[in-house]
Structure formats: structure tokens, C-alpha cells
């Protein structure tokens, strides 16, 4: 008998993890008869196939509550669901170790999808011990890069399967062609862009420091688009350092692709990642990419530098130096964007979604 699939994702906020969640969930509706999703953020249900059943609090007041509270509410919902029926396979997208512990308590199979490199969530020896113990309880761990897979094995002695993030190249290209009036980029300046959550992890302040250092040397325009707790800090830095002519700060963009298309260079300044979707999306548009060589993902995506340029983490002068190199060698640098585009099929949507299904299929019957 086929088990029901229960996807655990307490906090949906609109980033790369969520894009993968929507793609995978909708794809699986043609493969699996019964799919349930536990989340607080049911306002996103219009992005899900109508066959998918949402398990959420009745009240909408929790949708903007702190993440820890969303986790707590969804843990309660998970326990209640399993008390009624244990014939589920759990796929956890977030709060993985809570989902794993609860699944094991109810003797239920669980596949955990780990999205972010250990640098972001293993800060001390006690946590490392806990993660090593808990992750090994899961029936299977999936990760989104080969480097990530190696790190889990080395750090926690955890075996995992690697499935790349699924990317729909044609859809990205199509959406990039939507007409856009954005006069800020209408100049002969080097047009730089960064899109992502405004958090310490994404470290956009580093890009602003590089722009401040370079603004009198190189004609530059920078767009940063995203939302998060660091948004106001970025805004204040731009104001205090008189960067308003050089930098535009926008909130979350439902369609970032036409902005990326208008840019020359995408910059990723992160301290850690998993497999950053935004680099793959930029490659679909043949963009030059300038990135930290953070764990994990950029090195794999950029083919160890053949498809982009790396700069040192937390080093704005090195970033500024690399921006100057690109400005003075635009034609040569554009070739790296072509290399990335020519190798994007590794992340093909249908291929990688089917790989996820084959992982889940082992535990569904």
C-alpha cells in the first residue's frame, strides 16, 4: 500500500528553498496520490496544486509570527497528524531535526532535505554531537551539492544523496523578457546586481563597502533587492556614505529575472550557502558572476572558476579589485557567462525532480 507523503515546511518566505518546495510538491502530484503539507504560511497555497492538502492553524494571525513560534506550532500539528494516522512518509524541508525526532518516536519513515551548509548551523561541539546523532536517525538525507555531501560525511559521518536544485531555464528566459522600465541601469556604468534575503548570511554590506571604496575610480551602478532584518542597516549605510547615486535598494521582487537581464554582473557575497539558486538563474541569462567561494555550491556551479570569478570572503578590497578587473576586461569576462550557460543542463528541472521522486519512492511502498 502506498503511504501518504507529508511535507514539513513551517516557514515559507519566498527564497530559493521555497522555490524548490513549490516545484517539487507540484511535480509529485502526478506521481503520488496523497500529498499533505504542514506549514503556518498557508497564504502561499495558490502556488500549490489543488490536489495538495494544507495542514495549518485555523487562524491567520500566526503567518507573521517569529520563526521559532511557527516551528513550535507546526511541531504540534505534526504530532497531532501522526497520532491520528502513522501511514505517512515525512519529507522535511525545514526544522529537520525536530521532524526526524518526531518521526522516529512514531516509527515513521522520514527523508530530510538539508538546504544550507553546516557552516550556518553547527556552531559548537555540543550542537555538532546532537546533529551527528539526529541526522543519522533519518532514513535518508538529501543535499543539493556534492561539496555539501562531502562536508556532512566528514563533519558528522552522515551518508547522504545529492540532488541538484531543479531549474527551468526556458521559464527564466521567458520571464526575463518581460518589459522593464528601470532607468537606474540606463547608463554606461558597470551594472551590478545582488538579489537575496537581507541577512548576515548574505552579507550584502560587504558589497556596499566595495562600492564606497570604488565609486570614484570606476563608474558603477549597484542594485540590491531583497527583504530581511538587515534591510534598514543597508539603507542607513547607503545614506551615511552618500552612495544613493551608485546604489539602489529595492524590496522583494516577484520577477527578478528582467532586472538580472539588464545587469552586467551578478554578485554573491554570502558567508555560506547550500546551492544558491540565484547563481543558476543568472547563468540561465548568460551573466558574468562574481562570488565568494563560500561553502557550499558556488565552486560547483562556477566550475572552479571557469564560469565565474571568486573573491575572498569578508574582504571588500578583494571584491573591489575583482570588480575593476571585470570593468577593464568586459569582453573576456562575458565569456565566463557563456561557459556557465553551456553547462546549466546539470540542473535541469525534470531530471532533478525525478531524482527526488526516486529517493522518496523507496519509502512510499
ChimeraX attribute file (.defattr): number of C-alpha atoms within 10 A of each C-alpha:
attribute: neighborCount
match mode: 1-to-1
recipient: residues
	/A:1	6
	/A:2	14
	/A:3	19
	/A:4	19
	/A:5	24
	/A:6	25
	/A:7	26
	/A:8	25
	/A:9	24
	/A:10	28
	/A:11	25
	/A:12	20
	/A:13	13
	/A:14	14
	/A:15	16
	/A:16	17
	/A:17	22
	/A:18	15
	/A:19	17
	/A:20	17
	/A:21	17
	/A:22	15
	/A:23	19
	/A:24	21
	/A:25	21
	/A:26	17
	/A:27	18
	/A:28	20
	/A:29	16
	/A:30	9
	/A:31	11
	/A:32	17
	/A:33	13
	/A:34	16
	/A:35	21
	/A:36	18
	/A:37	24
	/A:38	24
	/A:39	27
	/A:40	30
	/A:41	21
	/A:42	20
	/A:43	11
	/A:44	13
	/A:45	15
	/A:46	8
	/A:47	13
	/A:48	19
	/A:49	15
	/A:50	11
	/A:51	13
	/A:52	19
	/A:53	15
	/A:54	19
	/A:55	19
	/A:56	19
	/A:57	18
	/A:58	9
	/A:59	8
	/A:60	12
	/A:61	9
	/A:62	16
	/A:63	19
	/A:64	12
	/A:65	12
	/A:66	10
	/A:67	15
	/A:68	12
	/A:69	15
	/A:70	21
	/A:71	20
	/A:72	14
	/A:73	18
	/A:74	24
	/A:75	20
	/A:76	10
	/A:77	20
	/A:78	23
	/A:79	17
	/A:80	11
	/A:81	15
	/A:82	17
	/A:83	10
	/A:84	8
	/A:85	11
	/A:86	17
	/A:87	17
	/A:88	23
	/A:89	23
	/A:90	28
	/A:91	23
	/A:92	24
	/A:93	21
	/A:94	20
	/A:95	19
	/A:96	23
	/A:97	18
	/A:98	15
	/A:99	25
	/A:100	24
	/A:101	17
	/A:102	16
	/A:103	24
	/A:104	15
	/A:105	10
	/A:106	13
	/A:107	12
	/A:108	18
	/A:109	21
	/A:110	28
	/A:111	23
	/A:112	25
	/A:113	22
	/A:114	23
	/A:115	22
	/A:116	21
	/A:117	24
	/A:118	21
	/A:119	15
	/A:120	13
	/A:121	11
	/A:122	15
	/A:123	10
	/A:124	8
	/A:125	9
	/A:126	10
	/A:127	12
	/A:128	16
	/A:129	13
	/A:130	13
	/A:131	20
	/A:132	17
	/A:133	15
	/A:134	18
	/A:135	23
	/A:136	16
	/A:137	18
	/A:138	21
	/A:139	17
	/A:140	20
	/A:141	24
	/A:142	20
	/A:143	23
	/A:144	24
	/A:145	27
	/A:146	18
	/A:147	19
	/A:148	26
	/A:149	22
	/A:150	16
	/A:151	18
	/A:152	21
	/A:153	13
	/A:154	11
	/A:155	14
	/A:156	19
	/A:157	14
	/A:158	21
	/A:159	16
	/A:160	23
	/A:161	18
	/A:162	20
	/A:163	21
	/A:164	23
	/A:165	27
	/A:166	25
	/A:167	25
	/A:168	17
	/A:169	19
	/A:170	11
	/A:171	11
	/A:172	18
	/A:173	17
	/A:174	11
	/A:175	14
	/A:176	20
	/A:177	12
	/A:178	11
	/A:179	9
	/A:180	10
	/A:181	9
	/A:182	10
	/A:183	7
	/A:184	14
	/A:185	20
	/A:186	12
	/A:187	11
	/A:188	9
	/A:189	15
	/A:190	19
	/A:191	22
	/A:192	24
	/A:193	23
	/A:194	22
	/A:195	24
	/A:196	25
	/A:197	24
	/A:198	23
	/A:199	18
	/A:200	13
	/A:201	13
	/A:202	19
	/A:203	21
	/A:204	23
	/A:205	22
	/A:206	19
	/A:207	24
	/A:208	21
	/A:209	18
	/A:210	18
	/A:211	26
	/A:212	20
	/A:213	15
	/A:214	18
	/A:215	15
	/A:216	9
	/A:217	10
	/A:218	16
	/A:219	16
	/A:220	21
	/A:221	25
	/A:222	27
	/A:223	20
	/A:224	24
	/A:225	20
	/A:226	19
	/A:227	19
	/A:228	13
	/A:229	11
	/A:230	17
	/A:231	20
	/A:232	13
	/A:233	13
	/A:234	19
	/A:235	17
	/A:236	11
	/A:237	16
	/A:238	22
	/A:239	12
	/A:240	10
	/A:241	11
	/A:242	12
	/A:243	18
	/A:244	15
	/A:245	12
	/A:246	19
	/A:247	22
	/A:248	17
	/A:249	18
	/A:250	14
	/A:251	15
	/A:252	18
	/A:253	14
	/A:254	7
	/A:255	12
	/A:256	17
	/A:257	23
	/A:258	20
	/A:259	21
	/A:260	24
	/A:261	20
	/A:262	18
	/A:263	22
	/A:264	24
	/A:265	28
	/A:266	25
	/A:267	26
	/A:268	26
	/A:269	28
	/A:270	23
	/A:271	18
	/A:272	23
	/A:273	22
	/A:274	25
	/A:275	28
	/A:276	24
	/A:277	23
	/A:278	20
	/A:279	23
	/A:280	25
	/A:281	21
	/A:282	24
	/A:283	27
	/A:284	27
	/A:285	22
	/A:286	24
	/A:287	29
	/A:288	28
	/A:289	28
	/A:290	25
	/A:291	24
	/A:292	21
	/A:293	24
	/A:294	21
	/A:295	22
	/A:296	26
	/A:297	25
	/A:298	30
	/A:299	22
	/A:300	15
	/A:301	24
	/A:302	25
	/A:303	14
	/A:304	13
	/A:305	18
	/A:306	14
	/A:307	28
	/A:308	27
	/A:309	23
	/A:310	23
	/A:311	21
	/A:312	14
	/A:313	18
	/A:314	16
	/A:315	15
	/A:316	21
	/A:317	18
	/A:318	15
	/A:319	27
	/A:320	22
	/A:321	15
	/A:322	17
	/A:323	24
	/A:324	17
	/A:325	12
	/A:326	20
	/A:327	19
	/A:328	12
	/A:329	11
	/A:330	15
	/A:331	10
	/A:332	10
	/A:333	21
	/A:334	19
	/A:335	17
	/A:336	22
	/A:337	24
	/A:338	18
	/A:339	19
	/A:340	27
	/A:341	20
	/A:342	14
	/A:343	15
	/A:344	18
	/A:345	15
	/A:346	14
	/A:347	20
	/A:348	15
	/A:349	19
	/A:350	14
	/A:351	15
	/A:352	19
	/A:353	22
	/A:354	17
	/A:355	16
	/A:356	20
	/A:357	16
	/A:358	11
	/A:359	16
	/A:360	20
	/A:361	15
	/A:362	8
	/A:363	18
	/A:364	18
	/A:365	10
